[in-house]
Amino acid sequence: MTTRTTRRAAVAPRPSTLQKIRPFIFAAVVVGVLTVGAYLAFGDFLNRPVAATTAGTTTIDVQSSMAGFTPSEIKVKAGTTVTLDWWTQDAAVHLQGGVHTMISPELGLNEALPAESRRAVAWQVPNKPGTYDVWCESCCGGKEAPQMHGKIVIEA
């Protein structure tokens, strides 16, 4: 025969409201942390302008970072005028001399961009169709470093 006290001991205590919602709170915190991390990691790529053509001049958005040029390949037409909307969010402490550079002697490019800045670079595309290498000489290992190279493809 069981007594009243024995039956009560066999029944598990009911979880509190906090214990019931604790997994949902944890899931919300994890989702929040992942969302903030994704924004910080990939925020530069959100809302990026695409190439625009106005009054015969094409404007191309180009980012320099320690990971390289974005986009890594630019296609332009020979003999046109192009404006490179060039920008970086890298801090001066990460850059040798506080600048990124864009070098391509074959294309007449030898430009410098200070840390955490943006500038427009007007460039007359030569009449030399082909694929040309562009690199950062100042802080990213120079021409021999594979990560800081880009390509400019000049189409006829």
N, C-alpha and C positions, 0 to 999 in steps of 0.2 A: 504494500500500500504506500502511495506517495503522499507526502504532505504538501501543504500549500507552499512552504518555503522552498522545497526542492523543485517544484514546478517553476517558480519564478527564477531560480538560478539557471535553469536550462534555457530560458528565453534570452536571446541576445539583446543587449541594449540598443535602442533605436539611434541611428546616427543623427548628429545635430545638423542644422541647416548649413552651417559652415563646412562641415565634412562632406555634405552632398555637393556643394558648388565648388569646392576646392579644385577638382580636375578641370572645370571650365575656366576658372581664374588662371590656372597654370597654362592652359591652352591659349588663352587670350594674350598672356604675357609673351609666350613663345612666338605667336604670330606677330605681335607688335615689334619684338626685337628683330625678327627676320625681315619684316617690312622696312624698318629703319636701316638695317644693314644693306638690304638690296638697293635702297635709294642712295645711300652713301657710295656704294660700289659702282652703281650704274647710272647715277643721276646725270652725269655729263652727256649721256646718250639720249636722254629724254628731251623732247621738244627741240631737237636740232634742226636748224633751217637747212633746206636742200638748196642745190644750186639754182640761182635765179638769174634771168637774163633781163637787163633793162638797158635801153638805148645802146644796144650793140656791145655791152659789157656784161660778161658773165661773172657772178659772184659765187665763190665756192667757200663753204665753211670748212676750216682745217683746224684741228686741235693737236697741240704738241703736249705729250706727257712723257713720263719716264718709261712708259710702255711703247711709245712710238708715235707715229702720225696717224690720225684718224680723220678721214679715210686713208687707208694705206695706198690706195691707187686713185689717181685723178685722171679723167679723160678730158682733153681740151682739143679744140680745132686749131690747126696751124694758122698763124697770121692774125689771130684774134687778140683782143685785150681781155685779160682776166683779172678780177680782183679777188685776192685770197683774204677772206675774213679769218685771220689767224689768231688763235687764242690759247692760253694755258692757265691752269689753276695751280701749277706747281709752285711751291714756295721757294724763295731765293736760296734758302739753306740747302736745298736739294740740287741746285744748279751751279755748275762751275762758272764763276763770274756773274752769276745771277741771271743768266739768259739761256734760252734755247736758240739754236740757229737752224736755218734752212739753206743748205748748200747744194748747188748743182752747177759747176763751172760750165758744162756744156749748154745749159739753158740760161746762163747769165743770172742765176739766183745766188745771192750771198746776203741773207737777211738775218737780223737778230731780233728776238722778242724777249723783253724783260719778264721776270717772274710775275705771276698773277696779273697778267694784262691781256689786252686784245688790241690788234691793230689791223688796218687794211693795207695790203700790199698790192699795188697795181703792177701788173706784169704783162709785157707784150710777148705773146707766145711766138717763138721763132718759126719760120717756115721750114722746119726740119722734122717731118713725120718720123716717129719711132718711139721706143720706150726708154725713158731716162731715169736714172737713180737720183734720189734726193736723200740727204742725211743730215743729222745734227752733229756738228763738229765740237760744240762747246762742252757738253756735260755727259753725253750719252755714249761715250766710247769712240766717237769718231766714225770714219768710214768703215772701219773693220768690225764695228759692233753690229750684229745682225738685227737687234730689236729696234733701232732707231733709224730705219730706212723707210722710204716711201717710193712710189713710182709715179711718174707723170707720163701718160701716154698721149702723144700728139698725133691726132688723126688728120689726114689730108683733107 
